[in-house]
């Protein structure tokens, strides 16, 4: 197979050369890298001509649907990570007979740890305190103790279940919501499933761990956000599209809830004027929840999806 990676940032190139290109070439495939951005759609459509597979690193934005339509030889899109549906149109891929693969359950522990890190950073006003010390000040802003408080986890999959366990280890009272109501799952998690209204009404920390799709788009709307109390914290390491961003920003600016830890944005990188307007107690990170020493592994696994497809036994397929 002829494989191409179209990526305008060189930060991952050494990893891809070592863990993806070399193993593929050992099996007789070719792998090319073009420093281009999907935003330049016509150029990327041209770059993809003649290739059988596209190796996609999500940082470069959505794959142009026209790329699949105008390159009929393309048979595979191998996405690095879990969020392929955000970057590749499954409908267009199916119509063009293009198989899309991803790396499921990737870095679940890392993302869960980052959610807890954001919770602590907001609760103990870590970033604000750092800025005070660096500016020569010594004001002691009051934070929140999390032990004994209620943690509401929205989504109890691979990541959410780890956050539940961590919250319990921190002596928090943990509840959760998922689309599936199961007494067996309650027993397995050691937590009680409640409805979303109750979760937002009663939780001191709400942590979001849902995939983004048509059912979850905008699920965390203004009416839910208004249920948060003045001492509540919202943490989002999942997808920005789950939340009514404008309502969240407005409520934070008004001091309706204590603070937020945000790792995901509607546009990445976000425009500065789109960020929450609250000047204190909003901790933001550049979508790095997954980005630990596990990050190298996801590149290799996406390459293995290509090898499996070439061998006639596709793995981790979405279409």
C-alpha positions as CSV (number, residue, x, y, z in Angstrom):
1,X,0.0,0.0,0.0
2,X,1.0,3.6,-0.5
3,X,0.3,5.6,2.6
4,X,0.5,9.4,3.1
5,X,0.4,11.6,6.2
6,X,-0.5,15.2,5.5
7,X,0.4,17.3,8.6
8,X,1.5,20.8,8.8
9,X,3.3,20.4,12.2
10,X,6.6,18.7,12.5
11,X,6.3,17.9,16.3
12,X,5.2,14.3,15.8
13,X,7.4,13.5,12.8
14,X,10.2,11.7,14.7
15,X,7.6,9.5,16.5
16,X,5.8,8.7,13.2
17,X,9.1,8.0,11.4
18,X,10.2,5.6,14.1
19,X,7.0,3.8,15.1
20,X,4.9,4.0,11.9
21,X,6.9,4.5,8.8
22,X,9.7,2.1,9.6
23,X,7.4,-0.9,10.5
24,X,5.2,-0.2,7.4
25,X,8.2,-0.1,5.1
26,X,9.6,-3.3,6.6
27,X,6.3,-4.9,5.3
28,X,6.8,-3.6,1.8
29,X,4.6,-0.5,2.1
30,X,5.5,3.1,1.3
31,X,4.9,6.0,3.7
32,X,5.2,9.7,2.7
33,X,4.8,12.8,4.8
34,X,3.8,16.2,3.4
35,X,3.9,19.3,5.5
36,X,0.5,20.6,4.5
37,X,-2.7,21.6,6.3
38,X,-6.2,20.2,5.5
39,X,-7.3,23.8,5.6
40,X,-5.7,24.2,2.2
41,X,-8.1,21.6,0.8
42,X,-7.2,21.8,-2.9
43,X,-3.5,21.2,-2.1
44,X,-4.3,18.3,0.2
45,X,-6.6,16.7,-2.4
46,X,-3.7,16.9,-4.9
47,X,-1.3,15.5,-2.3
48,X,-3.5,12.5,-1.7
49,X,-3.6,11.5,-5.4
50,X,-2.4,8.0,-6.0
51,X,-2.3,6.9,-2.3
52,X,-4.2,4.0,-0.9
53,X,-4.3,5.1,2.7
54,X,-4.4,8.4,4.7
55,X,-2.7,8.5,8.1
56,X,-4.5,11.3,10.0
57,X,-3.3,13.2,13.0
58,X,-6.3,15.2,14.2
59,X,-4.4,18.4,14.9
60,X,-4.7,19.4,11.2
61,X,-8.5,19.7,11.3
62,X,-11.3,17.9,9.3
63,X,-10.4,15.8,6.3
64,X,-12.1,17.5,3.3
65,X,-14.9,15.3,2.0
66,X,-13.8,16.2,-1.5
67,X,-10.5,14.5,-0.9
68,X,-12.3,11.1,-0.7
69,X,-14.6,11.8,-3.6
70,X,-11.8,12.9,-5.9
71,X,-9.3,10.2,-5.0
72,X,-11.1,6.9,-5.8
73,X,-8.0,4.8,-5.1
74,X,-8.2,5.8,-1.4
75,X,-9.5,2.9,0.6
76,X,-8.4,3.6,4.2
77,X,-8.3,6.5,6.6
78,X,-6.3,5.6,9.8
79,X,-7.0,8.1,12.5
80,X,-4.6,8.6,15.4
81,X,-6.7,8.6,18.5
82,X,-10.4,8.2,19.4
83,X,-12.1,11.2,17.9
84,X,-12.3,10.2,14.2
85,X,-15.9,11.2,13.8
86,X,-15.0,14.8,14.6
87,X,-12.4,14.9,11.7
88,X,-13.7,12.5,9.1
89,X,-17.3,12.4,7.7
90,X,-18.4,8.8,8.2
91,X,-21.2,9.3,5.6
92,X,-18.8,10.5,2.9
93,X,-16.4,7.7,3.8
94,X,-19.1,5.1,3.4
95,X,-20.3,6.5,0.1
96,X,-16.7,6.5,-1.2
97,X,-16.0,2.9,0.1
98,X,-13.4,4.2,2.4
99,X,-12.8,2.3,5.7
100,X,-12.1,4.5,8.7
101,X,-10.2,3.2,11.7
102,X,-9.2,4.7,15.0
103,X,-7.5,3.7,18.3
104,X,-10.3,3.1,20.8
105,X,-9.8,3.4,24.6
106,X,-6.6,5.3,24.1
107,X,-5.0,7.0,27.0
108,X,-8.0,6.6,29.2
109,X,-5.9,6.7,32.4
110,X,-4.0,9.8,31.2
111,X,-7.2,11.7,30.4
112,X,-8.8,10.7,33.8
113,X,-5.7,11.9,35.6
114,X,-5.9,15.2,33.8
115,X,-9.5,15.6,34.8
116,X,-8.6,15.2,38.4
117,X,-5.6,17.5,38.0
118,X,-7.9,20.2,36.6
119,X,-10.3,19.6,39.5
120,X,-7.6,20.3,42.0
121,X,-6.1,23.2,40.0
122,X,-9.5,24.9,40.1
123,X,-10.5,23.9,43.7
124,X,-7.2,25.1,45.1
125,X,-6.8,28.0,42.7
126,X,-3.4,26.8,41.7
127,X,-2.9,28.9,38.6
128,X,-4.1,32.1,40.3
129,X,-1.8,31.4,43.2
130,X,1.2,30.8,40.9
131,X,0.5,34.2,39.2
132,X,0.4,36.0,42.6
133,X,3.7,34.6,43.7
134,X,5.4,35.3,40.4
135,X,4.2,38.9,40.5
136,X,5.7,39.4,44.0
137,X,2.4,39.2,45.8
138,X,1.4,37.1,48.8
139,X,-2.4,37.1,48.8
140,X,-3.9,33.8,50.1
141,X,-7.0,33.1,48.1
142,X,-9.3,30.6,49.7
143,X,-9.9,27.3,47.9
144,X,-12.1,24.3,48.4
145,X,-11.3,20.9,50.0
146,X,-12.6,18.1,47.8
147,X,-12.6,15.2,50.2
148,X,-16.2,14.6,51.4
149,X,-17.7,16.6,48.5
150,X,-19.8,15.1,45.8
151,X,-18.3,14.3,42.4
152,X,-20.8,13.8,39.5
153,X,-19.3,12.0,36.5
154,X,-21.1,12.4,33.2
155,X,-20.4,9.3,31.2
156,X,-19.1,6.0,32.7
157,X,-17.0,4.5,29.9
158,X,-13.3,3.8,29.9
159,X,-12.4,7.3,31.1
160,X,-15.4,8.1,33.3
161,X,-15.1,4.8,35.2
162,X,-11.5,5.7,36.1
163,X,-12.5,9.1,37.3
164,X,-15.2,7.5,39.5
165,X,-12.5,5.2,41.0
166,X,-10.1,8.2,41.6
167,X,-12.9,10.2,43.2
168,X,-13.7,7.4,45.5
169,X,-10.0,7.0,46.5
170,X,-10.1,10.8,47.4
171,X,-13.0,10.1,49.8
172,X,-15.5,11.9,47.6
173,X,-19.1,11.0,47.3
174,X,-19.4,9.8,43.7
175,X,-22.5,9.6,41.6
176,X,-22.7,9.3,37.8
177,X,-25.0,9.5,34.8
178,X,-24.8,7.5,31.6
179,X,-27.3,6.7,28.9
180,X,-27.6,3.2,30.1
181,X,-29.5,2.4,33.4
182,X,-28.0,-0.8,34.8
183,X,-28.0,-2.1,38.4
184,X,-25.1,-4.3,37.4
185,X,-23.1,-1.3,36.3
186,X,-23.9,0.5,39.6
187,X,-22.5,-2.5,41.5
188,X,-19.5,-2.7,39.2
189,X,-18.6,1.0,39.7
190,X,-19.6,1.2,43.3
191,X,-21.6,4.3,42.5
192,X,-25.2,5.3,42.0
193,X,-26.6,6.4,38.6
194,X,-28.8,9.5,38.8
195,X,-30.5,11.7,36.3
196,X,-28.6,14.7,34.8
197,X,-30.8,17.2,36.6
198,X,-30.0,15.7,40.0
199,X,-26.4,15.3,39.2
200,X,-26.0,19.0,38.4
201,X,-28.2,20.0,41.3
202,X,-26.2,18.1,43.9
203,X,-22.6,17.8,42.7
204,X,-19.7,19.9,43.9
205,X,-17.6,18.8,40.9
206,X,-19.1,17.8,37.5
207,X,-16.6,16.0,35.2
208,X,-17.6,15.3,31.6
209,X,-16.6,12.1,29.8
210,X,-18.9,11.5,26.8
211,X,-18.2,11.1,23.2
212,X,-19.5,13.8,20.9
213,X,-22.3,12.7,18.5
214,X,-25.8,13.8,17.5
215,X,-27.2,12.6,20.9
216,X,-24.7,14.4,23.0
217,X,-24.2,17.6,21.0
218,X,-25.1,20.5,23.3
219,X,-26.3,18.1,26.0
220,X,-24.9,20.3,28.8
221,X,-27.1,23.3,28.0
222,X,-27.9,26.5,29.9
223,X,-30.6,24.9,32.0
224,X,-28.2,22.3,33.4
225,X,-25.3,24.8,33.9
226,X,-27.7,27.1,35.8
227,X,-28.2,24.2,38.3
228,X,-24.6,24.4,39.4
229,X,-24.1,26.1,42.8
230,X,-21.7,28.9,43.6
231,X,-19.3,26.3,45.1
232,X,-19.4,24.0,42.1
233,X,-16.7,23.2,39.6
234,X,-17.1,22.0,36.0
235,X,-14.4,20.0,34.3
236,X,-14.4,19.2,30.6
237,X,-11.7,16.9,29.1
238,X,-14.1,15.3,26.6
239,X,-15.4,17.5,23.8
240,X,-16.3,21.2,23.7
241,X,-19.4,20.5,21.7
242,X,-21.0,18.8,24.6
243,X,-21.4,22.2,26.3
244,X,-23.2,25.4,25.5
245,X,-20.0,27.4,25.5
246,X,-21.7,30.8,25.5
247,X,-23.8,30.0,28.5
248,X,-20.8,28.5,30.4
249,X,-18.8,31.7,29.7
250,X,-21.6,34.0,30.8
251,X,-22.3,32.1,34.0
252,X,-18.6,31.9,34.9
253,X,-18.3,35.7,34.4
254,X,-21.3,36.2,36.6
255,X,-19.8,34.0,39.4
256,X,-22.7,31.6,39.1
257,X,-20.3,28.7,39.9
258,X,-16.9,28.5,41.5
259,X,-14.8,27.7,38.4
260,X,-14.0,25.5,35.5
261,X,-11.2,23.3,34.2
262,X,-11.2,23.1,30.4
263,X,-9.0,21.1,28.1
264,X,-11.2,21.2,24.9
265,X,-12.5,24.0,22.7
266,X,-14.9,24.6,19.9
267,X,-12.0,25.6,17.7
268,X,-8.5,24.4,18.4
269,X,-6.5,26.6,18.9
270,X,-9.3,28.9,20.1
271,X,-9.5,32.6,19.2
272,X,-8.6,34.6,22.3
273,X,-11.9,36.5,22.2
274,X,-13.8,33.1,22.4
275,X,-12.4,32.1,25.7
276,X,-14.4,32.2,28.9
277,X,-14.6,35.8,30.1
278,X,-14.0,35.1,33.7
279,X,-10.6,36.4,34.7
280,X,-10.0,34.1,37.7
281,X,-10.5,30.5,38.5
282,X,-10.8,29.2,35.0
283,X,-7.9,26.8,34.2
284,X,-7.4,26.0,30.5
285,X,-5.0,23.6,28.9
286,X,-4.4,23.0,25.1
287,X,-6.1,19.6,24.7
288,X,-3.3,17.7,26.4
289,X,-5.4,15.3,28.5
290,X,-4.1,12.4,26.5
291,X,-0.6,13.7,26.0
292,X,1.6,11.7,28.4
293,X,4.2,9.0,27.7
294,X,1.2,7.0,26.4
295,X,1.0,9.4,23.5
296,X,3.7,7.6,21.5
297,X,1.7,4.4,21.7
298,X,-1.3,5.8,19.8
299,X,0.8,6.6,16.7
300,X,2.1,3.0,16.6
301,X,-1.4,1.5,17.1
302,X,-2.8,3.6,14.2
303,X,0.0,2.2,12.1
304,X,-0.9,-1.3,13.1
305,X,-4.5,-0.6,11.9
306,X,-3.0,0.0,8.4
307,X,-1.0,-3.3,8.6
308,X,-4.2,-5.2,9.6
309,X,-6.2,-3.6,6.8
310,X,-3.5,-4.5,4.3
311,X,-3.5,-8.1,5.5
312,X,-7.2,-8.3,4.9
313,X,-8.2,-8.4,8.6
314,X,-9.2,-4.8,9.4
315,X,-9.2,-3.8,13.1
316,X,-10.9,-0.9,15.0
317,X,-13.1,0.0,12.0
318,X,-15.8,2.7,12.2
319,X,-17.1,2.3,8.7
